[in-house]
Amino acid sequence: MSDADKAGGLLAQIPKSEGKGLPPVHLWNPDFCGDIDMRIARDGTWYYLGTPIGRKPMVKLFSTIIRRDDDKYFLITPVEKVGIIVDDAPFVAVSLQVSGEGEAQVLRFTTNVEDEVEAGTEHPLRVELDPETQEPSPYLHVRSNLEALVHRNVFYQLVDMAVEREIDGQLWLGVWSGGQFFPIGPQPE
């Protein structure tokens, strides 16, 4: 079966949702059918056979059936499981709305596929530093085992609103959301 046949077959197998909500991909355990030539770039662009997928509704539909098992990503339907490549994270947090202030502040992110995620206990923020360049890569937990890379402009917004807090004797800059403090970097001395 060609990659084009596999992708078309996947689209046909995605159950139509009657209401809001995502398909229960965590409950589906179909046989693995191989890898397809689909890739999600670090900037959130989806590629199929090396070409960007230009139809946003198609990308949004595929984004509802992605699952990560260990360090591998799959598109899952009730009857088929195919492997895809994800360069970094499957989503990108592209905008931020802030309400409240201080410890009562709430940060609501919107991803490139229009998922809305409120940072908090169930959806933590974390920042990884590149060991060589010390460049930060901020992530937001979106669902199950999936994260969004926080877009650089959105990260700058977070840095701009950051406050100091002492953690284990060291001053950190971070942000509050949902009653949780999320460190984004050590306070420069």
Backbone torsions as a table, in degrees:
resi	resn	phi	psi	omega
1	MET	NA	132.5	-179.0
2	SER	-76.5	163.7	177.2
3	ASP	-60.0	-38.9	180.0
4	ALA	-63.1	-41.4	177.8
5	ASP	-64.5	-41.2	179.5
6	LYS	-62.3	-45.5	-178.8
7	ALA	-64.8	-43.6	178.2
8	GLY	-63.7	-39.2	177.6
9	GLY	-64.8	-38.7	178.1
10	LEU	-60.7	-46.5	-179.4
11	LEU	-58.8	-40.6	-178.7
12	ALA	-68.3	-24.8	-175.7
13	GLN	-90.4	-9.8	-177.9
14	ILE	-70.3	119.3	-179.1
15	PRO	-62.5	140.7	176.1
16	LYS	-75.2	125.1	-179.8
17	SER	-87.5	131.9	-178.4
18	GLU	-74.8	-33.6	-179.8
19	GLY	-127.5	-159.7	176.5
20	LYS	-77.8	163.3	178.0
21	GLY	118.4	164.5	-177.4
22	LEU	-99.6	152.2	174.6
23	PRO	-59.9	148.5	-177.3
24	PRO	-81.3	63.8	-176.3
25	VAL	-61.3	-24.2	179.4
26	HIS	-68.4	-17.6	179.8
27	LEU	-94.9	-12.4	-175.8
28	TRP	-90.8	134.4	179.2
29	ASN	-135.5	60.9	179.5
30	PRO	-76.3	169.8	176.9
31	ASP	-67.2	146.7	175.5
32	PHE	-73.5	128.1	-176.4
33	CYS	-106.7	8.9	180.0
34	GLY	104.1	177.9	179.0
35	ASP	-92.6	151.2	171.6
36	ILE	-119.6	160.5	-178.1
37	ASP	-82.0	69.4	176.0
38	MET	-127.8	136.1	-176.4
39	ARG	-140.7	140.4	172.6
40	ILE	-108.1	115.2	-178.8
41	ALA	-73.9	165.9	-178.9
42	ARG	-59.7	-29.5	-179.9
43	ASP	-83.7	4.1	177.8
44	GLY	91.5	-1.1	179.0
45	THR	-75.1	131.1	177.1
46	TRP	-93.4	133.2	178.6
47	TYR	-118.4	141.0	172.9
48	TYR	-129.1	125.0	-175.6
49	LEU	52.9	37.7	176.9
50	GLY	82.1	-1.3	-177.5
51	THR	-113.7	135.6	177.5
52	PRO	-59.8	139.7	174.8
53	ILE	-81.8	111.8	-174.8
54	GLY	-86.3	-13.0	-177.8
55	ARG	-91.1	105.0	-177.6
56	LYS	-56.4	-42.0	178.7
57	PRO	-59.7	-33.7	178.8
58	MET	-69.2	-43.5	177.9
59	VAL	-60.9	-44.9	179.6
60	LYS	-60.7	-40.9	179.3
61	LEU	-64.2	-47.1	177.3
62	PHE	-60.8	-36.2	-177.1
63	SER	-65.6	-18.2	179.8
64	THR	-82.0	-13.2	-176.7
65	ILE	-118.1	20.3	178.1
66	ILE	-87.0	143.2	177.4
67	ARG	-142.9	145.9	176.3
68	ARG	-113.4	123.6	174.3
69	ASP	-117.4	117.9	-172.9
70	ASP	58.3	-121.0	179.5
71	ASP	-109.7	19.8	-179.8
72	LYS	-115.7	147.5	-179.0
73	TYR	-111.7	143.8	-177.8
74	PHE	-138.7	153.2	164.2
75	LEU	-101.1	129.9	-170.7
76	ILE	-124.2	134.7	167.6
77	THR	-125.5	175.2	178.8
78	PRO	-59.9	-21.9	-175.6
79	VAL	-121.5	-1.7	-175.5
80	GLU	-148.3	145.4	177.7
81	LYS	-136.8	120.7	-180.0
82	VAL	-126.7	143.0	-179.5
83	GLY	-83.2	143.6	175.5
84	ILE	-132.7	166.6	178.8
85	ILE	-102.4	133.7	174.2
86	VAL	-124.3	116.8	-175.7
87	ASP	-63.8	-38.4	-177.7
88	ASP	-140.6	-78.2	177.2
89	ALA	-129.6	151.0	-176.4
90	PRO	-73.1	-16.5	-178.6
91	PHE	-128.4	163.5	174.4
92	VAL	-129.8	127.3	174.9
93	ALA	-79.6	111.3	-170.5
94	VAL	-103.9	-14.3	177.5
95	SER	-148.5	161.1	-175.4
96	LEU	-139.9	133.2	171.6
97	GLN	-117.1	136.2	-177.8
98	VAL	-118.5	131.4	173.0
99	SER	-130.5	149.4	-179.0
100	GLY	74.2	-174.9	178.5
101	GLU	-152.4	166.3	-179.3
102	GLY	59.6	-142.9	-178.4
103	GLU	-68.0	-16.6	178.5
104	ALA	-90.7	2.0	-178.8
105	GLN	-64.8	145.4	176.2
106	VAL	-128.0	128.7	178.3
107	LEU	-107.9	118.6	178.8
108	ARG	-113.3	118.5	-178.3
109	PHE	-101.1	148.6	171.8
110	THR	-119.2	133.6	-178.0
111	THR	-91.9	172.7	178.1
112	ASN	-64.1	-15.2	176.8
113	VAL	-110.2	18.9	173.1
114	GLU	70.0	19.7	169.7
115	ASP	-73.5	140.1	174.9
116	GLU	-109.5	129.1	-174.2
117	VAL	-133.8	126.5	177.8
118	GLU	-97.0	118.8	-179.9
119	ALA	-64.8	137.6	-179.7
120	GLY	175.5	-158.5	-176.8
121	THR	-57.8	-43.7	-178.0
122	GLU	-81.4	-18.8	-177.8
123	HIS	-132.5	72.6	-176.2
124	PRO	-73.8	155.6	170.5
125	LEU	-97.6	144.4	173.7
126	ARG	-145.5	154.4	-179.7
127	VAL	-128.2	127.0	173.7
128	GLU	-104.8	140.5	175.7
129	LEU	-104.4	132.3	174.9
130	ASP	-64.0	125.3	-175.7
131	PRO	-61.7	-28.3	-178.2
132	GLU	-89.2	-47.6	-173.3
133	THR	-96.3	-15.1	-174.9
134	GLN	64.6	15.2	177.2
135	GLU	-72.7	131.3	-179.7
136	PRO	-79.0	144.0	170.8
137	SER	-124.8	103.3	-178.7
138	PRO	-88.2	142.5	-178.9
139	TYR	-132.3	151.1	175.9
140	LEU	-125.1	128.8	176.1
141	HIS	-69.8	125.7	-177.2
142	VAL	-99.7	-57.0	179.0
143	ARG	-163.7	155.7	-179.0
144	SER	40.3	-115.7	-175.6
145	ASN	-109.5	29.1	-172.7
146	LEU	-118.7	141.0	-179.0
147	GLU	-126.2	163.8	171.6
148	ALA	-114.7	134.5	169.1
149	LEU	-73.6	130.7	179.1
150	VAL	-80.7	120.9	-178.7
151	HIS	-55.8	147.3	-177.0
152	ARG	-53.0	-45.2	-179.5
153	ASN	-62.9	-37.5	178.8
154	VAL	-70.1	-38.8	177.6
155	PHE	-62.5	-39.5	176.8
156	TYR	-61.4	-35.6	175.2
157	GLN	-62.1	-42.8	179.1
158	LEU	-63.1	-43.7	179.6
159	VAL	-61.8	-40.2	-179.1
160	ASP	-63.3	-31.9	-178.3
161	MET	-98.6	2.9	-176.2
162	ALA	-62.8	147.3	176.5
163	VAL	-123.9	161.1	178.9
164	GLU	-85.7	147.0	172.7
165	ARG	-154.3	139.9	178.7
166	GLU	-86.1	129.2	177.7
167	ILE	-130.5	118.9	-180.0
168	ASP	50.7	43.9	175.8
169	GLY	80.1	2.4	179.8
170	GLN	-119.6	141.2	177.2
171	LEU	-81.5	130.5	179.0
172	TRP	-122.5	151.0	167.7
173	LEU	-96.6	140.2	-179.7
174	GLY	-166.1	-178.4	-178.5
175	VAL	-129.1	152.5	175.4
176	TRP	-99.0	143.7	170.0
177	SER	-162.0	133.0	178.1
178	GLY	58.6	31.6	179.5
179	GLY	79.0	5.6	-179.7
180	GLN	-113.0	143.5	173.6
181	PHE	-98.6	127.6	179.5
182	PHE	-114.5	109.3	178.5
183	PRO	-67.1	136.7	176.9
184	ILE	-115.8	-10.2	176.0
185	GLY	171.9	153.4	178.0
186	PRO	-68.1	145.4	177.7
187	GLN	-67.6	125.0	177.2
188	PRO	-62.1	144.0	-178.2
189	GLU	-83.9	NA	NA
